[in-house]
Amino acid sequence: MHLRSIEAKDLPDCIELLKRIWNFSGFSHPMGEEATAAWYLHHHLQPSTHAFVLELNGLVVGYLLGTIPGDRTFDSKPEWKCIGHQVEDTWQAVTTAEERQTFLNEWFYGGTWAEEVLKRKAISKDASVWIQLFIVDPEVQGQGLGSRLWKAFEEVRIKRASEQWVLLHTDTWCGFQFYERRGLVRLGTCPVKDLPIDANGVQPAYFLYGLRPTCLRV
């Protein structure tokens, strides 16, 4: 297992892994599942400043994208910026402005609830560290791979931004317990009321998690 920084050649593997884990088929019309997954990946990559991948037998089996305020983002790097523009151009060519807004507001973000939570708690969205995207192939979960990715990003964050909040979005479909075991607390919840309660009696919901800055911890 090889842990390293992301490279442009990793994008096809990253997109395929994203497609296997999350079902884009219900949200991709008329763009298609492949292009929607590519757009989703780039949407998270462009504001990121650090990205780590785990490679096994030549394939990416997990990755973590994160943003540390003040560091150089991938969108500022010529190679990545060019790829991002290609994805965005495809997205805009096959969707209407209304479709894009619906995707962003209703599915991607779940509305403006998270911004309202941050405002009430006086947490700066722009001055915080963000975990943009964090996934591990289900076939190799339980082997500590997520912990390796988390540790790699934490080593950078602690040196660069230990006095900023660490924030991330997740939901009932993801392993939010992973974050709770690492000291993050749930700052807000947004139930997805248009989806039915599952077999375990759980109402699908979006979550906003945060880790308090070192200077504010008791």
C-alpha positions as CSV (number, residue, x, y, z in Angstrom):
1,M,0.0,0.0,0.0
2,H,1.5,3.3,-1.1
3,L,0.4,6.7,0.4
4,R,1.3,9.8,-1.7
5,S,0.0,13.1,-3.1
6,I,-2.6,13.0,-5.9
7,E,-1.4,13.2,-9.5
8,A,-3.4,14.0,-12.6
9,K,-3.1,10.4,-13.8
10,D,-5.1,9.3,-10.7
11,L,-8.3,11.0,-11.9
12,P,-9.8,8.1,-13.8
13,D,-9.3,5.8,-10.8
14,C,-10.7,8.4,-8.4
15,I,-13.8,8.9,-10.6
16,E,-14.4,5.1,-10.9
17,L,-14.1,4.7,-7.1
18,L,-16.5,7.5,-6.6
19,K,-19.0,5.9,-8.9
20,R,-18.8,2.6,-7.2
21,I,-19.4,4.1,-3.8
22,W,-22.1,6.6,-4.6
23,N,-25.0,6.2,-7.0
24,F,-25.1,9.2,-9.4
25,S,-27.7,7.7,-11.7
26,G,-30.6,9.5,-10.1
27,F,-28.9,12.9,-10.2
28,S,-27.0,12.9,-13.5
29,H,-29.7,13.6,-16.2
30,P,-28.9,14.8,-18.9
31,M,-25.2,14.8,-18.3
32,G,-24.7,11.1,-17.6
33,E,-23.2,9.3,-14.6
34,E,-19.6,9.4,-15.7
35,A,-19.6,13.2,-16.3
36,T,-21.5,13.9,-13.1
37,A,-19.0,11.9,-11.1
38,A,-16.1,13.8,-12.8
39,W,-17.8,17.1,-12.1
40,Y,-18.4,16.1,-8.5
41,L,-14.7,15.2,-8.0
42,H,-13.4,18.4,-9.5
43,H,-15.8,20.5,-7.6
44,H,-14.1,19.3,-4.4
45,L,-10.6,19.2,-5.8
46,Q,-10.4,22.7,-7.1
47,P,-10.7,24.4,-3.7
48,S,-8.5,21.8,-2.1
49,T,-4.9,22.6,-1.1
50,H,-3.8,19.0,-0.2
51,A,-4.9,15.7,-1.6
52,F,-3.6,12.3,-0.6
53,V,-4.3,8.9,-2.3
54,L,-3.7,5.3,-1.3
55,E,-2.6,3.1,-4.1
56,L,-2.8,-0.7,-4.1
57,N,-1.5,-2.8,-7.0
58,G,-1.5,0.3,-9.2
59,L,-5.1,1.3,-8.4
60,V,-6.3,4.1,-6.1
61,V,-8.3,2.6,-3.3
62,G,-8.9,5.7,-1.2
63,Y,-8.3,9.4,-1.2
64,L,-8.7,12.5,1.0
65,L,-9.1,16.1,-0.3
66,G,-8.7,19.0,2.1
67,T,-8.4,22.7,2.2
68,I,-6.1,24.7,4.5
69,P,-6.7,28.5,4.4
70,G,-3.9,30.4,2.9
71,D,-2.3,27.5,1.0
72,R,-2.3,27.2,-2.7
73,T,-5.4,25.5,-4.2
74,F,-5.4,23.0,-7.0
75,D,-7.5,25.5,-9.0
76,S,-4.4,27.8,-9.1
77,K,-2.2,25.1,-10.7
78,P,-2.1,25.2,-14.5
79,E,-2.5,21.4,-15.1
80,W,-5.4,21.0,-12.7
81,K,-7.0,24.2,-13.7
82,C,-7.2,23.1,-17.4
83,I,-8.8,19.8,-16.4
84,G,-11.3,21.6,-14.2
85,H,-12.3,23.9,-17.0
86,Q,-12.9,21.0,-19.3
87,V,-15.2,19.4,-16.8
88,E,-17.1,22.6,-16.1
89,D,-17.5,23.3,-19.8
90,T,-19.1,19.9,-20.3
91,W,-21.4,20.4,-17.3
92,Q,-22.6,23.7,-18.6
93,A,-23.0,22.5,-22.2
94,V,-25.5,19.7,-21.3
95,T,-27.4,21.2,-18.4
96,T,-29.5,24.4,-17.9
97,A,-28.8,27.0,-15.3
98,E,-31.9,25.8,-13.4
99,E,-30.8,22.2,-13.4
100,R,-27.4,23.1,-12.1
101,Q,-28.9,25.3,-9.3
102,T,-31.3,22.5,-8.3
103,F,-28.4,20.0,-8.2
104,L,-26.3,22.3,-6.0
105,N,-29.1,23.5,-3.7
106,E,-31.2,20.4,-3.2
107,W,-28.9,17.4,-3.6
108,F,-25.4,18.6,-3.3
109,Y,-25.7,21.0,-0.4
110,G,-29.1,20.3,0.9
111,G,-29.9,24.0,1.0
112,T,-28.3,26.8,3.1
113,W,-28.8,25.2,6.5
114,A,-25.0,24.6,7.1
115,E,-24.2,28.2,6.4
116,E,-26.9,29.2,8.9
117,V,-25.4,26.9,11.5
118,L,-21.9,28.4,11.1
119,K,-23.3,31.9,11.3
120,R,-25.1,31.1,14.6
121,K,-22.0,29.6,16.1
122,A,-19.8,32.5,14.8
123,I,-17.6,30.1,12.8
124,S,-15.9,31.5,9.7
125,K,-16.5,29.3,6.7
126,D,-13.6,30.8,4.7
127,A,-11.1,30.8,7.6
128,S,-11.7,27.1,8.5
129,V,-10.0,23.9,7.4
130,W,-12.3,21.8,5.3
131,I,-12.3,18.1,4.5
132,Q,-13.7,18.3,1.0
133,L,-13.9,14.6,0.0
134,F,-12.8,11.5,1.9
135,I,-13.6,8.0,0.5
136,V,-12.1,4.5,0.8
137,D,-13.1,1.5,-1.3
138,P,-15.5,-0.6,0.7
139,E,-13.6,-3.8,-0.3
140,V,-10.6,-2.7,1.8
141,Q,-12.3,-0.8,4.6
142,G,-11.6,-2.0,8.1
143,Q,-7.9,-2.2,7.5
144,G,-6.9,1.2,8.8
145,L,-6.7,2.9,5.4
146,G,-9.0,5.7,6.4
147,S,-6.8,6.3,9.4
148,R,-3.7,6.5,7.3
149,L,-5.2,9.2,5.0
150,W,-6.6,11.1,8.0
151,K,-3.2,11.1,9.7
152,A,-1.4,12.3,6.6
153,F,-3.7,15.3,6.4
154,E,-3.7,15.9,10.1
155,E,0.1,16.1,10.1
156,V,-0.1,19.0,7.6
157,R,-3.0,20.7,9.3
158,I,-1.5,20.7,12.8
159,K,1.7,22.4,11.4
160,R,-0.3,24.9,9.3
161,A,-3.6,25.6,10.9
162,S,-4.0,24.1,14.4
163,E,-5.9,27.2,15.5
164,Q,-8.7,26.9,12.8
165,W,-11.8,24.9,13.0
166,V,-11.9,21.7,10.9
167,L,-15.2,21.3,9.2
168,L,-16.9,18.7,6.9
169,H,-20.2,17.7,5.4
170,T,-21.4,14.1,5.7
171,D,-24.7,12.2,6.0
172,T,-26.4,9.1,7.3
173,W,-25.1,7.1,4.3
174,C,-21.4,7.7,5.3
175,G,-19.3,6.6,8.2
176,F,-19.8,9.7,10.4
177,Q,-18.8,7.6,13.4
178,F,-15.2,7.7,12.1
179,Y,-15.1,11.5,12.7
180,E,-16.7,11.2,16.1
181,R,-14.0,8.8,17.2
182,R,-11.5,11.5,16.3
183,G,-13.1,14.3,18.4
184,L,-15.3,16.0,15.8
185,V,-18.7,17.0,17.1
186,R,-22.0,17.3,15.2
187,L,-22.7,21.0,14.7
188,G,-25.9,20.7,12.8
189,T,-28.3,18.3,11.1
190,C,-30.7,18.7,8.2
191,P,-33.2,15.8,7.7
192,V,-33.8,14.8,4.1
193,K,-37.6,14.7,4.5
194,D,-38.4,13.8,0.9
195,L,-36.7,10.4,1.5
196,P,-38.4,7.6,3.6
197,I,-37.1,6.4,6.9
198,D,-34.9,3.3,6.3
199,A,-35.4,-0.2,7.6
200,N,-33.5,0.7,10.8
201,G,-35.9,3.5,11.6
202,V,-33.3,6.2,10.6
203,Q,-34.4,9.4,8.8
204,P,-31.8,10.2,6.1
205,A,-30.1,13.5,7.0
206,Y,-27.1,15.7,6.2
207,F,-24.6,16.5,8.9
208,L,-22.1,19.3,9.6
209,Y,-19.2,18.2,11.8
210,G,-16.5,20.3,13.3
211,L,-13.3,20.0,15.4
212,R,-12.7,22.9,17.7
213,P,-9.4,24.8,17.3
214,T,-6.6,23.9,19.7
215,C,-6.8,27.3,21.3
216,L,-10.5,26.8,22.1
217,R,-10.4,23.3,23.6
218,V,-11.1,22.8,27.2
